[in-house]
Amino acid sequence: MRGSEILESMTDSGNEEVAVIGNTDLTAADLHNNTNNTMTEEGVPLLKKMEISVSEAEKRTGKNAVNMQEIYTVYLIETRPVDAITEGPSAAPDSLWRRYSEFELLRNYLLVTFPYIVVPPLPEKRAEFVWHKLSADNMDPDFVERRRIGLENFLLRVASHSVLSKDKIFYLFLTQDDGWKDVVYDTGFQAKADSRLKALNATFRVKNPDKRYTELKHYSDELQSVISQLLRVRAKVADRLYGVYKVHGNYGRVFSEWSAIEREMGDGLQSAGHHMDAYAASVDDILEEEEHYADQLKEYLYYSEALRAVCRKHELIQYELEMAAQDLVSKKQQREELATGTVRTFSLKGMTSKLFGQETPEQREAKLKVLEEQIVEGEELVKTSNAECDEYVRNAWIDIDRFKEQKNQDLKEALISYAVMQISMCKKGIQVWTNAKECFSKM
């Protein structure tokens, strides 16, 4: 079964239930289009049908949008149907190259199309929270390799998600080399994206915010702060660790030089020096492993922004609902004032009627008719907005619970592994000095 066959099997399945598209700005036609753009085999993430990897990175030279020469990095995505793996090594994977900016485009599309989902973050664009001996250049081979691993992790996160993995655009990102960007832009997702200013205004104007989302936003801020502090401390520890290993390298050099001028103690000093040199040489592998654990923490540093994005979208939906309800109340008050002929609140309209006389019955009747129509429309809008808000909250909280479970498991494993690594390093240090002690005892 090749890639195209997977797409056919997923889109032609008999199951009519489609993953809910949570963008509340979509029309009925948009929802129909998204249905066609969604792979509809319920409960089967793409990762169970396809093996996905980002196997290598490559530097290339080309011209950018303003026709200037630039150096950029592309990443090789390889995919292979799970069924084909049983065929053995002869079943070659399909492959294509993607730039980091294309990964960004994919994620932006997912953020807009599935606003109620905590979308997995991309790895850092530029190196942050690094210890000073590590290059922060985004073209540095070590950084590019770490980013390659991070991009693969991003694809695996999306491919294992019960909703995101079924999106056709994501599938095309993995399998369609040419024209993929055009397909993304044809969805019109950019036009549906809420402006940040609008979302920011909603944050300060919502009168009755949902306490759960308020607490979640505060939690995401605190999570970001704590992980940032943890990464800074880790960078300092890595600096000190690097210094300790280099000191052992100095011990090795001194013992080796000393052994050259000693006859009776020479062999023991030279052996001790070799142990020190071997220990000092292992620092690169240790710090590379340190960076691996740091990258796991950084993923959840950036996940905190994905959590806030879900909260901001809810605030915007809540704000629009409150505005619709407020407008409906205003229309009903106008209807009552027209029907009774009394004005409860000061308004320019009330002053005008006092100065120039009351409206004729025909005029009042016409305005009442218009207001009645507007009230019916307003009631329908409030009802629809309430349903959309309830659906958003329900879908979002399901995914937030999924995220919390994933976060707890991932961070627990990462911190335990980090502690085990530190214990192992300490044991190696003790062993080095134990060996040195034996060398000194034999002198």
C-alpha positions as CSV (number, residue, x, y, z in Angstrom):
1,M,0.0,0.0,0.0
2,R,1.6,3.3,-1.2
3,G,0.9,6.8,0.0
4,S,-1.9,7.5,-2.4
5,E,-3.6,4.2,-1.4
6,I,-3.5,5.3,2.3
7,L,-5.2,8.6,1.3
8,E,-7.9,6.7,-0.6
9,S,-8.5,4.2,2.3
10,M,-8.8,7.0,4.8
11,T,-11.1,9.2,2.7
12,D,-13.3,6.4,1.3
13,S,-14.0,4.7,4.6
14,G,-17.7,4.1,5.4
15,N,-17.6,6.2,8.6
16,E,-19.6,9.4,8.1
17,E,-18.4,11.0,11.4
18,V,-15.9,13.7,10.7
19,A,-13.5,15.4,13.1
20,V,-15.1,18.6,14.3
21,I,-13.6,21.7,12.8
22,G,-13.5,24.3,15.6
23,N,-13.2,27.6,13.7
24,T,-16.3,29.4,14.7
25,D,-15.9,31.9,11.8
26,L,-16.6,29.2,9.2
27,T,-19.7,29.2,7.1
28,A,-21.7,26.1,6.1
29,A,-19.8,26.1,2.8
30,D,-16.5,26.3,4.6
31,L,-17.5,23.4,6.9
32,H,-18.3,21.4,3.8
33,N,-14.9,22.2,2.3
34,N,-13.2,21.3,5.6
35,T,-15.1,18.0,5.6
36,N,-13.6,17.2,2.2
37,N,-10.1,18.3,3.5
38,T,-10.4,16.0,6.5
39,M,-9.3,12.3,6.5
40,T,-12.3,10.6,8.1
41,E,-11.3,7.3,9.6
42,E,-12.3,7.8,13.2
43,G,-10.0,6.8,15.9
44,V,-7.1,5.9,13.7
45,P,-4.3,8.5,13.7
46,L,-2.1,8.7,10.6
47,L,1.0,7.5,12.6
48,K,-0.6,4.1,12.8
49,K,-0.8,3.9,9.0
50,M,2.4,5.6,8.0
51,E,6.0,5.7,9.2
52,I,7.3,9.3,9.3
53,S,10.8,10.6,9.8
54,V,12.9,13.7,9.1
55,S,16.1,11.8,8.1
56,E,18.6,14.5,7.2
57,A,19.2,18.2,6.7
58,E,21.0,19.9,3.8
59,K,22.2,23.5,3.2
60,R,21.3,25.1,-0.1
61,T,21.8,28.4,-1.8
62,G,19.1,30.3,-3.6
63,K,17.3,33.6,-4.1
64,N,14.7,34.9,-1.6
65,A,11.6,37.0,-2.2
66,V,13.6,40.2,-2.9
67,N,15.9,38.3,-5.4
68,M,18.9,38.3,-3.1
69,Q,21.2,35.3,-2.6
70,E,20.7,33.4,0.6
71,I,21.8,30.2,2.3
72,Y,19.0,28.1,3.8
73,T,18.5,24.6,5.2
74,V,16.1,22.0,3.9
75,Y,14.9,18.9,5.7
76,L,14.2,15.5,4.1
77,I,10.9,14.0,5.1
78,E,10.6,10.3,4.5
79,T,7.3,8.4,4.7
80,R,6.4,4.8,4.2
81,P,3.1,3.0,4.7
82,V,3.2,0.6,7.7
83,D,2.0,-2.2,5.5
84,A,5.0,-1.8,3.3
85,I,7.5,-2.2,6.2
86,T,6.8,-6.0,6.2
87,E,8.1,-6.1,2.6
88,G,11.6,-5.5,4.0
89,P,14.4,-3.1,3.0
90,S,13.4,-3.2,-0.6
91,A,10.3,-1.1,0.1
92,A,11.9,2.4,-0.3
93,P,10.2,5.3,1.4
94,D,8.7,8.3,-0.4
95,S,10.7,11.5,0.3
96,L,10.6,15.2,-0.2
97,W,12.4,18.3,1.0
98,R,10.8,21.1,3.1
99,R,12.1,24.3,4.5
100,Y,11.5,25.4,8.1
101,S,9.2,28.2,6.8
102,E,7.0,25.5,5.3
103,F,6.7,23.8,8.7
104,E,5.7,27.2,10.0
105,L,3.0,27.6,7.3
106,L,1.6,24.2,8.2
107,R,1.4,25.0,11.9
108,N,-0.2,28.4,11.2
109,Y,-2.8,26.6,9.1
110,L,-3.5,24.1,11.9
111,L,-3.8,26.9,14.5
112,V,-6.5,28.6,12.4
113,T,-8.3,25.5,11.3
114,F,-8.3,23.8,14.7
115,P,-8.3,26.7,17.3
116,Y,-9.6,24.5,20.1
117,I,-6.6,22.2,19.9
118,V,-3.3,22.7,21.7
119,V,-1.2,22.5,18.5
120,P,2.3,21.0,19.0
121,P,5.0,23.7,18.8
122,L,7.9,23.8,16.4
123,P,11.5,23.6,17.6
124,E,13.2,27.0,18.3
125,K,14.1,29.1,15.3
126,R,17.2,30.4,17.0
127,A,19.1,28.8,19.8
128,E,18.1,30.0,23.3
129,F,19.1,29.1,26.8
130,V,22.4,27.6,25.6
131,W,25.5,27.4,27.7
132,H,28.2,29.8,26.5
133,K,30.5,27.1,24.8
134,L,27.6,26.1,22.5
135,S,27.1,28.0,19.2
136,A,23.9,30.0,18.9
137,D,24.3,30.2,15.1
138,N,21.2,28.7,13.4
139,M,23.4,27.4,10.7
140,D,25.7,25.5,13.1
141,P,25.6,21.8,12.3
142,D,24.9,20.8,15.9
143,F,22.0,23.2,16.1
144,V,20.6,22.1,12.7
145,E,20.8,18.5,13.9
146,R,18.8,19.3,17.0
147,R,16.3,21.2,15.0
148,R,16.0,18.2,12.6
149,I,15.1,16.0,15.6
150,G,12.6,18.7,16.8
151,L,10.9,18.9,13.4
152,E,10.6,15.1,13.3
153,N,9.1,15.2,16.8
154,F,6.6,17.9,15.6
155,L,5.4,15.7,12.7
156,L,5.1,12.7,15.0
157,R,3.1,14.7,17.5
158,V,0.7,15.9,14.8
159,A,0.5,12.4,13.1
160,S,-0.4,10.8,16.4
161,H,-3.2,13.3,17.3
162,S,-6.7,11.9,16.8
163,V,-7.9,15.0,15.0
164,L,-4.9,16.8,13.5
165,S,-3.6,13.7,11.8
166,K,-6.7,13.3,9.7
167,D,-6.4,16.7,8.0
168,K,-5.8,16.4,4.3
169,I,-3.5,19.4,4.2
170,F,-1.2,17.7,6.7
171,Y,-1.2,14.6,4.6
172,L,-0.3,16.6,1.5
173,F,2.5,18.3,3.4
174,L,4.1,14.8,3.9
175,T,3.5,13.5,0.4
176,Q,3.0,16.2,-2.2
177,D,6.2,17.9,-3.3
178,D,5.0,20.6,-5.8
179,G,2.1,22.9,-5.3
180,W,1.5,22.2,-1.6
181,K,1.7,25.9,-0.7
182,D,-0.9,26.7,-3.3
183,V,-3.3,24.1,-1.8
184,V,-2.8,25.7,1.6
185,Y,-3.4,29.2,0.5
186,D,-6.5,28.1,-1.5
187,T,-8.2,27.1,1.8
188,G,-8.4,30.8,2.6
189,F,-7.2,30.1,6.2
190,Q,-5.3,33.5,6.3
191,A,-8.6,35.4,5.8
192,K,-10.2,33.5,8.6
193,A,-7.4,34.1,11.0
194,D,-8.3,36.5,13.9
195,S,-6.2,39.6,14.2
196,R,-4.0,39.7,17.3
197,L,-5.3,43.1,18.1
198,K,-8.9,41.9,18.0
199,A,-8.1,39.0,20.3
200,L,-6.1,41.3,22.6
201,N,-9.0,43.7,22.9
202,A,-11.4,40.8,23.7
203,T,-9.1,39.8,26.6
204,F,-9.7,43.1,28.4
205,R,-13.4,43.5,27.5
206,V,-14.9,40.1,28.4
207,K,-17.3,40.8,31.3
208,N,-17.8,37.2,32.5
209,P,-14.7,35.2,31.7
210,D,-14.7,31.5,32.2
211,K,-12.7,30.8,35.4
212,R,-11.3,27.6,34.0
213,Y,-9.7,29.4,31.0
214,T,-8.5,32.3,33.2
215,E,-6.8,29.7,35.5
216,L,-5.4,27.9,32.4
217,K,-3.9,31.1,31.1
218,H,-2.3,31.9,34.4
219,Y,-1.0,28.3,34.6
220,S,0.6,28.6,31.1
221,D,2.3,31.8,32.1
222,E,3.7,30.2,35.3
223,L,4.7,27.1,33.4
224,Q,6.7,29.2,30.9
225,S,8.3,31.2,33.7
226,V,9.3,28.0,35.7
227,I,10.7,26.2,32.6
228,S,12.6,29.4,31.6
229,Q,14.2,29.5,35.0
230,L,15.0,25.8,34.9
231,L,16.7,26.1,31.5
232,R,18.8,29.1,32.7
233,V,19.9,27.1,35.8
234,R,20.7,24.1,33.6
235,A,22.9,26.3,31.3
236,K,24.8,27.5,34.3
237,V,25.2,23.9,35.5
238,A,26.4,22.9,32.0
239,D,29.0,25.7,32.2
240,R,30.3,24.5,35.5
241,L,30.3,20.9,34.3
242,Y,32.3,21.8,31.3
243,G,34.8,23.5,33.6
244,V,35.1,20.5,35.8
245,Y,35.9,18.2,32.9
246,K,38.4,20.7,31.5
247,V,40.1,20.7,35.0
248,H,40.4,16.9,34.7
249,G,42.0,17.4,31.3
250,N,44.6,19.7,33.0
251,Y,45.2,17.0,35.7
252,G,45.8,14.6,32.9
253,R,48.3,16.9,31.2
254,V,50.1,17.6,34.5
255,F,50.4,13.9,35.5
256,S,51.7,13.0,32.0
257,E,54.3,15.7,32.1
258,W,55.3,14.7,35.7
259,S,55.6,11.1,34.7
260,A,58.3,12.0,32.2
261,I,60.7,13.2,35.0
262,E,60.0,10.5,37.5
263,R,61.4,6.9,37.3
264,E,59.8,5.1,40.2
265,M,56.5,6.9,40.1
266,G,56.4,7.4,36.3
267,D,54.1,4.5,35.4
268,G,51.5,5.3,38.1
269,L,51.4,9.0,37.2
270,Q,51.1,8.2,33.5
271,S,48.2,5.7,34.1
272,A,46.4,8.3,36.3
273,G,46.9,10.9,33.6
274,H,45.2,8.5,31.0
275,H,42.2,8.1,33.3
276,M,41.9,11.9,33.6
277,D,42.2,12.4,29.9
278,A,39.6,9.8,29.1
279,Y,37.2,11.4,31.6
280,A,37.8,14.9,30.1
281,A,37.3,13.7,26.6
282,S,33.8,12.4,27.5
283,V,32.4,15.9,28.1
284,D,31.2,16.4,24.6
285,D,28.9,13.3,24.7
286,I,27.6,14.3,28.1
287,L,26.8,17.8,27.1
288,E,25.1,16.6,23.9
289,E,22.9,14.5,26.0
290,E,22.3,17.5,28.3
291,E,21.1,19.5,25.3
292,H,18.7,16.7,24.4
293,Y,17.0,17.0,27.7
294,A,17.0,20.8,27.4
295,D,15.2,20.5,24.1
296,Q,12.5,18.3,25.7
297,L,11.9,21.1,28.3
298,K,12.0,23.8,25.5
299,E,9.1,22.0,23.8
300,Y,6.9,22.6,26.8
301,L,8.2,26.1,27.1
302,Y,6.7,26.7,23.6
303,Y,3.6,24.6,24.4
304,S,2.7,27.3,26.9
305,E,2.1,29.7,24.1
306,A,-0.1,27.1,22.3
307,L,-2.2,26.9,25.5
308,R,-2.6,30.7,25.6
309,A,-3.7,30.6,22.0
310,V,-6.6,28.3,22.9
311,C,-7.5,30.7,25.8
312,R,-7.4,33.8,23.6
313,K,-9.7,32.2,21.0
314,H,-12.2,31.3,23.8
315,E,-12.0,34.9,25.1
316,L,-12.8,36.2,21.6
317,I,-15.8,33.8,21.2
318,Q,-17.0,34.8,24.6
319,Y,-16.6,38.5,23.8
320,E,-18.6,38.2,20.5
321,L,-21.3,36.3,22.4
322,E,-21.5,39.1,25.1
323,M,-21.7,41.7,22.3
324,A,-24.5,39.9,20.6
325,A,-26.4,39.6,23.9
326,Q,-25.9,43.2,24.7
327,D,-27.1,44.3,21.3
328,L,-30.2,42.1,21.7
329,V,-31.0,43.7,25.1
330,S,-30.6,47.2,23.5
331,K,-33.0,46.3,20.7
332,K,-35.6,45.0,23.1
333,Q,-35.4,48.2,25.1
334,Q,-35.8,50.3,22.0
335,R,-38.9,48.2,21.1
336,E,-40.4,48.8,24.6
337,E,-39.7,52.5,24.4
338,L,-41.4,52.7,21.0
339,A,-44.4,50.7,22.1
340,T,-44.9,52.7,25.3
341,G,-43.8,56.0,24.1
342,T,-41.5,56.5,27.1
343,V,-37.7,56.9,27.0
344,R,-36.0,55.4,30.0
345,T,-32.5,56.6,29.3
346,F,-31.1,59.9,27.9
347,S,-30.4,59.7,24.2
348,L,-30.1,62.0,21.2
349,K,-33.2,60.4,19.8
350,G,-35.2,61.2,22.9
351,M,-34.1,64.9,22.8
352,T,-34.9,65.1,19.1
353,S,-38.5,63.8,19.6
354,K,-39.1,66.4,22.4
355,L,-37.8,69.3,20.3
356,F,-39.5,68.4,17.0
357,G,-42.5,66.4,18.1
358,Q,-43.4,62.8,18.4
359,E,-43.3,60.4,15.4
360,T,-46.4,59.5,13.6
361,P,-48.1,56.1,14.3
362,E,-47.1,54.9,10.8
363,Q,-43.5,55.8,11.4
364,R,-43.5,54.1,14.8
365,E,-45.2,51.0,13.3
366,A,-42.5,50.8,10.6
367,K,-39.7,51.1,13.1
368,L,-41.3,48.5,15.4
369,K,-41.5,46.1,12.5
370,V,-37.8,46.6,11.7
371,L,-36.9,46.2,15.3
372,E,-38.9,43.0,15.6
373,E,-37.0,41.6,12.6
374,Q,-33.7,42.6,14.2
375,I,-34.7,41.1,17.5
376,V,-35.5,37.8,15.9
377,E,-32.2,37.8,14.1
378,G,-30.4,38.8,17.3
379,E,-32.1,36.0,19.3
380,E,-31.0,33.5,16.6
381,L,-27.4,35.0,16.7
382,V,-27.2,34.7,20.5
383,K,-28.5,31.1,20.3
384,T,-26.0,30.2,17.6
385,S,-23.2,32.0,19.5
386,N,-24.1,30.2,22.7
387,A,-24.0,26.8,20.9
388,E,-20.7,27.6,19.3
389,C,-19.2,28.7,22.6
390,D,-20.4,25.6,24.3
391,E,-19.1,23.4,21.5
392,Y,-15.7,25.2,21.6
393,V,-15.4,24.8,25.4
394,R,-16.3,21.1,25.2
395,N,-13.9,20.3,22.4
396,A,-11.1,22.4,23.8
397,W,-11.3,20.9,27.3
398,I,-11.1,17.4,25.8
399,D,-7.9,18.3,24.1
400,I,-6.6,20.2,27.2
401,D,-7.1,17.1,29.3
402,R,-5.2,15.1,26.6
403,F,-2.4,17.6,26.7
404,K,-2.1,17.6,30.5
405,E,-1.8,13.8,30.5
406,Q,0.9,14.0,27.8
407,K,2.7,16.8,29.5
408,N,2.8,15.0,32.9
409,Q,4.1,11.8,31.3
410,D,6.7,13.5,29.1
411,L,8.1,15.8,31.8
412,K,8.2,13.0,34.3
413,E,10.3,10.8,32.0
414,A,12.6,13.7,31.0
415,L,13.3,14.8,34.5
416,I,13.9,11.2,35.7
417,S,16.3,10.6,32.7
418,Y,18.1,13.8,33.5
419,A,18.5,12.8,37.2
420,V,19.8,9.3,36.1
421,M,22.3,11.0,33.7
422,Q,23.6,13.2,36.5
423,I,23.9,10.2,38.9
424,S,25.8,8.3,36.1
425,M,28.2,11.3,35.6
426,C,28.9,11.4,39.3
427,K,29.6,7.6,39.4
428,K,32.0,8.0,36.5
429,G,33.8,10.8,38.4
430,I,34.1,8.6,41.5
431,Q,35.4,5.7,39.4
432,V,38.0,8.0,37.8
433,W,39.4,9.0,41.1
434,T,39.1,5.5,42.4
435,N,41.2,4.3,39.5
436,A,43.7,7.2,40.1
437,K,43.9,6.2,43.7
438,E,44.9,2.6,42.7
439,C,47.5,4.0,40.4
440,F,49.0,6.2,43.1
441,S,48.9,3.2,45.6
442,K,51.1,1.1,43.2
443,M,53.8,3.7,42.9
